[in-house]
Amino acid sequence: MILINVKYQVRPEYVDTFLDEVKWFTDACRAEEGNLFFDWFKNPEKDNEFILVEGFKDGSDVAHVQSEAFQRACEEIPRYLLETPKIINVSIPGKTEWDTMAEFVVE
């Protein structure tokens, strides 16, 4: 699995509409063959910070960054941002899904 976490600092005037503005990108990425998940979260402690958590099957990251939607996003999404996003991008070979958390067992 390729696990990617990205922090976006959104311009104040777009905080309320940002997820709508990038919905086309979200939908396109979720439809990609190698996509496992593509989920946005808003930081409750920083009003303008959005965090994207992405998972892709091993080897599908190249197709993702070469996709038409990704190329369009590189052109369009920066206009909504205050700064270049911060990213964590790691490979977890052979991983394909979420694990169950052993420490918080719900019975």
PLY file of the C-alpha trace (Angstrom):
ply
format ascii 1.0
element vertex 107
property float x
property float y
property float z
element edge 106
property int vertex1
property int vertex2
end_header
0.00 0.00 0.00
1.09 3.53 -0.70
-0.15 5.61 2.25
-0.24 9.37 1.73
-1.23 12.04 4.25
-1.35 15.63 3.02
-1.99 18.80 5.06
-3.59 21.66 3.15
-3.69 25.21 4.56
-6.71 26.73 2.80
-7.22 30.44 2.20
-9.85 31.81 4.64
-12.24 32.77 1.84
-12.39 29.12 0.67
-12.66 27.30 4.01
-16.44 26.84 3.70
-16.35 25.75 0.04
-13.03 23.94 -0.29
-14.41 20.40 -0.22
-16.99 21.35 -2.85
-14.26 22.94 -4.99
-12.18 19.74 -4.96
-15.07 17.25 -5.20
-14.31 16.53 -8.87
-10.76 15.53 -7.84
-11.99 13.41 -4.94
-14.47 11.58 -7.18
-11.87 11.00 -9.91
-9.28 9.63 -7.47
-11.78 7.34 -5.75
-12.68 5.92 -9.17
-9.06 5.04 -10.01
-8.40 1.32 -10.27
-5.68 1.30 -7.62
-7.43 3.52 -5.08
-8.15 2.00 -1.67
-9.39 5.17 0.06
-9.31 8.93 -0.42
-10.75 10.78 2.57
-10.71 14.44 3.60
-10.80 15.65 7.21
-11.04 19.16 8.64
-8.82 19.87 11.63
-11.12 21.00 14.48
-8.26 22.98 16.04
-7.19 24.85 12.88
-10.16 26.17 10.95
-8.36 26.37 7.62
-6.45 23.06 7.77
-7.70 20.08 5.78
-6.00 16.69 5.89
-6.24 14.21 3.05
-5.64 10.52 3.82
-5.05 8.45 0.69
-4.34 4.78 0.13
-3.35 3.17 -3.16
-2.46 -0.39 -4.10
1.25 -1.12 -4.47
2.49 0.17 -7.82
-0.57 2.27 -8.65
0.96 5.56 -7.50
2.57 6.26 -10.89
-0.76 5.98 -12.71
-2.32 8.23 -10.06
0.15 11.10 -10.48
0.04 10.75 -14.26
-3.76 10.84 -14.37
-5.60 13.69 -16.05
-7.34 14.54 -12.77
-4.05 14.78 -10.86
-2.52 17.00 -13.53
-5.59 19.25 -13.43
-5.42 19.34 -9.62
-1.80 20.51 -9.79
-2.97 23.47 -11.87
-6.21 24.33 -10.05
-5.94 23.46 -6.35
-3.03 25.80 -5.45
-5.29 28.83 -5.97
-7.25 27.78 -2.86
-4.15 27.42 -0.66
-2.02 29.67 1.53
1.11 27.55 1.12
2.51 24.42 -0.48
0.95 21.36 1.21
2.97 19.18 3.60
3.05 15.46 2.81
3.94 12.09 4.32
4.22 9.40 1.65
5.17 5.86 2.71
5.07 2.42 1.18
3.78 -0.51 3.22
4.47 -3.50 0.93
1.69 -6.08 0.75
-0.78 -4.02 2.83
-4.24 -3.70 1.28
-6.63 -2.67 4.04
-7.05 -1.23 7.53
-6.21 -3.36 10.56
-8.36 -3.68 13.68
-6.91 -1.74 16.60
-5.92 -4.21 19.32
-5.84 -1.63 22.13
-9.46 -0.40 21.82
-11.49 -3.59 21.71
-15.24 -3.10 21.37
-17.29 -6.14 22.34
0 1
1 2
2 3
3 4
4 5
5 6
6 7
7 8
8 9
9 10
10 11
11 12
12 13
13 14
14 15
15 16
16 17
17 18
18 19
19 20
20 21
21 22
22 23
23 24
24 25
25 26
26 27
27 28
28 29
29 30
30 31
31 32
32 33
33 34
34 35
35 36
36 37
37 38
38 39
39 40
40 41
41 42
42 43
43 44
44 45
45 46
46 47
47 48
48 49
49 50
50 51
51 52
52 53
53 54
54 55
55 56
56 57
57 58
58 59
59 60
60 61
61 62
62 63
63 64
64 65
65 66
66 67
67 68
68 69
69 70
70 71
71 72
72 73
73 74
74 75
75 76
76 77
77 78
78 79
79 80
80 81
81 82
82 83
83 84
84 85
85 86
86 87
87 88
88 89
89 90
90 91
91 92
92 93
93 94
94 95
95 96
96 97
97 98
98 99
99 100
100 101
101 102
102 103
103 104
104 105
105 106
